[in-house]
Amino acid sequence: MPFAPSGTEELQENVVDTIEKNPEAKIHLLEKYGLLAMEKDTGSAFDTADHHEEIASIAMLSEMLS
C-alpha cells in the first residue's frame, strides 16, 4: 500500500481501500511502516505477524548470501 504520513486521512483511506480490495488477505504491507496483520483476535494476529516477519528475515538473509 502506498505511503502516507502517520495519522492522516490519506493513510486511513489507503488502509481501508487495501483491505476492501483484498478481504481474504491476512497480511498487508504498509510502505515505510511494516505489516498489518488481520486475524480474528490479537493473539492470532501477533502469531501471523511474527511468522511473516521471520519468513522475511530468512528471505533477506538468503538473498544476501546469494
Secondary structure as the mmCIF struct_conf table of DSSP 4:
data_model
#
loop_
_struct_conf.conf_type_id
_struct_conf.id
_struct_conf.beg_label_comp_id
_struct_conf.beg_label_asym_id
_struct_conf.beg_label_seq_id
_struct_conf.end_label_comp_id
_struct_conf.end_label_asym_id
_struct_conf.end_label_seq_id
TURN_TY1_P TURN_TY1_P1 SER A 6 GLY A 7
HELX_RH_AL_P HELX_RH_AL_P1 GLU A 9 LYS A 21
TURN_TY1_P TURN_TY1_P2 PRO A 23 GLU A 24
BEND BEND1 LYS A 26 LYS A 26
STRN STRN1 ILE A 27 LEU A 30
TURN_TY1_P TURN_TY1_P3 GLU A 31 TYR A 33
STRN STRN2 GLY A 34 ALA A 37
BEND BEND2 LYS A 40 ASP A 41
HELX_RH_AL_P HELX_RH_AL_P2 THR A 42 LEU A 65
#
